[in-house]
Amino acid sequence: MESKKFICIGCPKGCSLEVQHHEKKIHEISGYNCKIGLKYAETEFTEPKRTITTTVKLKSGLLPFVPVKTRDPVNKEKMFEVMNVIRKLEIESPVKVGDIVVSNIAGTGVDLVCTRNIKRVS
């Protein structure tokens, strides 16, 4: 039996979690104080995911970049692929919060969306 440790990021408590496992099969999870911690440990061990936040180049906007994020977390193993797609993007202003920049980015099933309103330069 092996052990893997995590710090939960589900709430401000930051519980120290420990997953007892054999290969990819979880036998026991300890250290959590709520259901969020239990779910976090399960997900982080079996299929870790992250929300990606960054910026995209913006044409004709009041600012040269617009902040964006993935609407939902993406598999951690797909992060570099997602960032390679984002790095090549340049979108046209105006943009609004929630505008979809890329649907199903890098085949993840997750949309990349704007997180700020930016007007077009006249």
Sequence and secondary structure as in RCSB ss.txt:
>XXXX:A:sequence
MESKKFICIGCPKGCSLEVQHHEKKIHEISGYNCKIGLKYAETEFTEPKRTITTTVKLKSGLLPFVPVKTRDPVN
KEKMFEVMNVIRKLEIESPVKVGDIVVSNIAGTGVDLVCTRNIKRVS
>XXXX:A:secstr
 EEEEEE  SSTT  EEEEEEETTEEEEEES SSHHHHHHHHHHHHS EE  EEEEEEETBSSSEEEEEESS EE
GGGHHHHHHHHHT EEES B TT EEETTGGGSS  EEE S B B  
